[in-house]
Amino acid sequence: MSAVGWYPDPYGGGGQRWWDGANWTHNVHPAQPQPQPAQPQPQPQAAQPQQSAPAQGAPVFHAKVHGRDTYGDPRMVSFDGESIELAQCEWVRYHVRESRMRGPFGIGSSGYSADWYFEVGRYPVMKAPLVAMVFNTGSAKKEHEAWTFMVDLSRRYLEPRLLSELVARVRNGETVNVGDGVDVDQHGFRGGKVSLAWHEVGATKSAGGRVWIFKPGVEKAVLFVPLQNSNAVLIPRLFSALKQG
């Protein structure tokens, strides 16, 4: 090799070294880094909602009831593939429907059956999301264990919020409807042909599948509301809170 110039470095390294015509010099051009192919960037992924587990020690019911998957905990309830979070619920209703079968010729009784209903959902009723459960106890005159659990769950984790929200709305000047027909405001309530100011309202109690409303000192109720109506179960506590101002 006699021509002066730059040649691949015989000492390695991948660069070039200057040949002066007689010797390799100390002048070198280091190798240029090769461009790396662009790496595909990960695409942003939509966050997936995480369904947290109920807190340790929280009440949980999970069983097949009449062949239907039935679940409840302080966060949500589900029945036969339909589910709803309690935080989304705007109304609740639960009641029992008893049936007695007559004997021959309508004399006496030949049997007994009871259906236990539990429902929660959003407004408008029957159009917005809801979960409707029904449990049959046949001839056994006792509450169904699944129904008892769901009602207790509602009383502990749902109804206090619903009641608090209704009271706050009324005290802020709104008129709210409970029991599918009872309008309640700061001054009293109106339902059917009855309209009473709060000082005219006496006791309220639940019995026989209904909420009964009385005037002070009067034995006969002035109005009843079926417990199968949405939020009817809240009426006694709502009236008590509003009567106190």
C-alpha positions as CSV (number, residue, x, y, z in Angstrom):
1,M,0.0,0.0,0.0
2,S,1.7,3.3,-1.1
3,A,-1.2,5.7,-1.8
4,V,-1.6,8.2,1.0
5,G,-5.1,8.4,2.4
6,W,-7.7,7.1,4.8
7,Y,-8.2,3.4,5.1
8,P,-10.1,1.1,7.4
9,D,-8.3,1.0,10.7
10,P,-6.2,-2.2,10.7
11,Y,-6.1,-2.0,14.5
12,G,-9.8,-2.5,14.7
13,G,-12.5,-0.2,16.2
14,G,-14.5,0.1,12.9
15,G,-13.1,3.6,12.1
16,Q,-10.5,4.9,9.6
17,R,-6.8,5.5,10.1
18,W,-4.5,7.8,8.0
19,W,-1.8,6.1,5.9
20,D,1.1,8.5,5.2
21,G,2.5,6.4,2.4
22,A,4.9,4.5,4.7
23,N,3.3,4.1,8.1
24,W,0.0,4.1,9.9
25,T,-0.3,7.4,11.8
26,H,-2.2,8.2,15.0
27,N,-4.8,10.2,13.1
28,V,-8.1,8.3,13.1
29,H,-11.8,8.9,12.3
30,P,-13.9,7.0,14.8
31,A,-16.7,4.9,13.5
32,Q,-20.0,6.7,13.1
33,P,-22.8,5.2,15.1
34,Q,-25.4,3.5,12.9
35,P,-28.9,4.8,13.2
36,Q,-31.1,2.4,15.0
37,P,-34.5,1.5,13.5
38,A,-37.3,3.3,15.2
39,Q,-39.0,1.3,17.8
40,P,-42.7,1.2,17.8
41,Q,-44.1,3.3,20.6
42,P,-46.6,1.7,22.8
43,Q,-50.1,3.1,22.2
44,P,-51.9,4.6,25.1
45,Q,-54.5,2.3,26.5
46,A,-57.8,3.3,27.9
47,A,-57.8,2.8,31.7
48,Q,-59.8,-0.2,32.6
49,P,-62.1,0.2,35.5
50,Q,-61.1,-2.0,38.4
51,Q,-63.8,-3.6,40.5
52,S,-62.4,-3.4,44.0
53,A,-63.2,-6.2,46.4
54,P,-65.4,-5.5,49.4
55,A,-63.6,-4.5,52.5
56,Q,-62.4,-7.2,54.8
57,G,-65.2,-8.2,57.2
58,A,-67.9,-6.6,55.0
59,P,-71.2,-8.6,54.7
60,V,-71.3,-10.6,51.5
61,F,-74.0,-12.9,50.1
62,H,-73.3,-15.1,47.1
63,A,-75.4,-18.2,46.2
64,K,-77.6,-19.7,43.6
65,V,-81.2,-19.0,44.6
66,H,-83.9,-20.7,42.6
67,G,-81.1,-21.4,40.0
68,R,-80.2,-17.8,39.7
69,D,-76.9,-16.3,40.7
70,T,-77.6,-13.9,43.6
71,Y,-74.9,-11.5,45.0
72,G,-74.8,-8.6,47.4
73,D,-72.2,-6.6,49.3
74,P,-71.9,-3.0,50.5
75,R,-70.9,-1.9,47.0
76,M,-73.3,-3.6,44.7
77,V,-76.0,-6.2,44.2
78,S,-76.7,-8.5,41.3
79,F,-79.3,-11.0,40.4
80,D,-79.6,-13.3,37.4
81,G,-77.0,-11.4,35.4
82,E,-78.2,-7.9,36.2
83,S,-76.2,-5.7,38.6
84,I,-76.1,-2.2,39.9
85,E,-73.8,-0.3,42.3
86,L,-75.6,0.9,45.5
87,A,-73.9,4.3,45.0
88,Q,-75.9,4.7,41.8
89,C,-79.3,3.8,43.3
90,E,-82.0,6.4,43.7
91,W,-84.8,4.3,45.1
92,V,-85.4,1.1,47.0
93,R,-88.5,-1.0,47.6
94,Y,-89.1,-4.3,49.3
95,H,-92.2,-6.2,50.5
96,V,-93.7,-9.7,50.8
97,R,-96.7,-10.9,48.9
98,E,-98.6,-13.8,50.6
99,S,-101.0,-16.1,48.9
100,R,-103.5,-18.4,50.6
101,M,-105.2,-21.0,48.5
102,R,-108.8,-21.8,49.3
103,G,-110.0,-25.3,50.0
104,P,-112.8,-27.1,48.1
105,F,-115.9,-24.9,47.5
106,G,-114.0,-22.0,48.8
107,I,-114.0,-23.3,52.4
108,G,-111.0,-23.2,54.6
109,S,-107.4,-23.0,53.3
110,S,-105.5,-25.6,51.4
111,G,-102.1,-24.0,51.2
112,Y,-99.8,-21.0,51.7
113,S,-97.1,-19.4,49.6
114,A,-95.0,-16.2,50.0
115,D,-92.9,-14.2,47.5
116,W,-90.3,-11.8,48.9
117,Y,-89.5,-8.9,46.6
118,F,-86.4,-6.7,46.8
119,E,-85.7,-4.0,44.2
120,V,-83.2,-1.1,43.8
121,G,-82.6,1.2,40.8
122,R,-82.6,4.6,39.2
123,Y,-85.3,6.9,38.0
124,P,-87.4,6.7,35.9
125,V,-88.6,3.4,37.6
126,M,-88.7,0.4,35.2
127,K,-86.9,2.4,32.4
128,A,-83.6,3.1,34.0
129,P,-81.1,0.5,35.3
130,L,-82.5,-1.6,38.2
131,V,-82.1,-5.0,39.9
132,A,-85.3,-6.8,40.8
133,M,-85.1,-9.9,43.0
134,V,-87.9,-12.3,44.0
135,F,-87.6,-15.2,46.4
136,N,-90.2,-17.8,47.1
137,T,-90.4,-19.6,50.5
138,G,-93.3,-21.9,49.5
139,S,-95.3,-22.9,52.5
140,A,-92.7,-21.8,55.0
141,K,-93.9,-18.8,57.0
142,K,-90.5,-17.2,57.4
143,E,-88.4,-14.6,55.6
144,H,-86.1,-15.9,52.8
145,E,-82.5,-15.6,53.9
146,A,-81.4,-13.9,50.7
147,W,-84.2,-11.3,51.1
148,T,-83.3,-10.7,54.7
149,F,-79.7,-10.1,53.8
150,M,-80.5,-7.7,50.9
151,V,-82.9,-5.7,53.1
152,D,-80.3,-5.4,55.9
153,L,-77.7,-4.4,53.3
154,S,-80.1,-1.6,52.1
155,R,-80.9,-0.4,55.5
156,R,-77.2,-0.1,56.4
157,Y,-75.5,1.0,53.2
158,L,-78.2,2.6,50.9
159,E,-81.1,4.0,52.8
160,P,-79.1,6.4,55.1
161,R,-77.7,8.1,51.9
162,L,-81.1,8.3,50.2
163,L,-82.7,9.7,53.3
164,S,-80.0,12.3,53.8
165,E,-80.3,13.4,50.2
166,L,-84.1,13.7,50.4
167,V,-84.0,15.7,53.6
168,A,-81.4,18.1,52.2
169,R,-83.4,18.6,49.0
170,V,-86.5,19.5,50.9
171,R,-84.7,21.8,53.3
172,N,-83.2,23.6,50.2
173,G,-86.7,24.3,49.0
174,E,-87.4,21.4,46.6
175,T,-90.5,19.3,46.5
176,V,-89.7,15.6,46.4
177,N,-91.9,12.6,45.6
178,V,-91.7,9.5,47.6
179,G,-93.9,6.4,47.5
180,D,-94.9,7.1,43.9
181,G,-97.5,9.7,44.8
182,V,-96.6,11.6,48.0
183,D,-95.2,15.1,47.4
184,V,-93.1,16.4,50.3
185,D,-91.9,20.0,50.9
186,Q,-90.8,22.2,53.7
187,H,-94.4,22.8,54.8
188,G,-95.9,19.3,54.8
189,F,-97.0,16.7,52.4
190,R,-99.7,16.0,49.8
191,G,-100.9,12.6,48.7
192,G,-104.2,11.4,47.2
193,K,-106.9,13.8,48.7
194,V,-104.8,14.5,51.8
195,S,-102.8,17.6,52.4
196,L,-101.3,18.2,55.9
197,A,-98.8,20.6,57.4
198,W,-96.0,19.1,59.5
199,H,-97.7,20.1,62.8
200,E,-100.8,18.1,61.6
201,V,-98.8,14.9,61.0
202,G,-98.7,12.4,63.8
203,A,-97.3,8.9,63.8
204,T,-96.2,6.9,60.8
205,K,-95.7,3.1,60.8
206,S,-95.2,0.2,58.5
207,A,-97.6,-2.8,58.9
208,G,-99.3,-5.2,56.6
209,G,-97.3,-4.3,53.6
210,R,-98.1,-0.6,53.8
211,V,-96.9,2.7,55.4
212,W,-99.7,4.2,57.5
213,I,-99.9,8.0,58.2
214,F,-101.9,9.3,61.1
215,K,-103.0,12.7,62.5
216,P,-102.1,13.3,66.2
217,G,-104.7,11.7,68.5
218,V,-106.6,10.0,65.7
219,E,-106.7,6.2,65.6
220,K,-107.7,5.9,61.9
221,A,-104.9,6.5,59.4
222,V,-105.5,9.4,56.9
223,L,-103.4,7.8,54.2
224,F,-101.5,4.6,53.4
225,V,-98.8,4.0,50.9
226,P,-98.0,0.4,49.6
227,L,-94.4,-0.7,50.5
228,Q,-94.1,-2.0,47.0
229,N,-93.8,1.7,45.9
230,S,-90.4,3.2,45.4
231,N,-88.9,4.7,48.6
232,A,-92.1,4.1,50.5
233,V,-89.9,2.5,53.2
234,L,-88.2,5.9,53.8
235,I,-91.4,7.7,54.6
236,P,-91.5,7.2,58.4
237,R,-87.9,8.4,58.8
238,L,-88.3,11.2,56.3
239,F,-91.4,12.6,58.0
240,S,-89.8,12.3,61.4
241,A,-86.7,14.3,60.3
242,L,-88.8,17.0,58.6
243,K,-91.2,17.4,61.5
244,Q,-88.2,18.2,63.7
245,G,-87.3,21.0,61.3
